[in-house]
Amino acid sequence: MGIYRSDIADLRKSIGNNIGQKIIIKESPGKRSKPQEKSAIIENVYQSYFRVKFENVDRVGSYNYTDLFTRSVEVSMYNGEDYEPLVQPQIEVKKTKAPVATIENS
């Protein structure tokens, strides 16, 4: 299981192309807590994280791109009419081949 640099770069570019865009961030503060949704605006993107400004409070927050891959944070972008989930690349799982059993003739 791995997250590749190219996947993070693609995600960073996708978010960077939407600076100033309204989004909804859904995150779970803990195992037993109900997920929270917050509306925000993408403020800036950096090498390993992006920063948002929350709309209802005068506060900023930052999120790692890896949080999106692991689905600990979900982002939905406003398209002018509705919010659509940000498409996140799937983490590629490398499959290993099982050893082939050989039958020997005696």
Helices and strands as residue ranges (DSSP letters): H 5-16, E 22-27, E 36-45, E 49-54, E 60-64, H 65-69, E 73-78, E 83-85
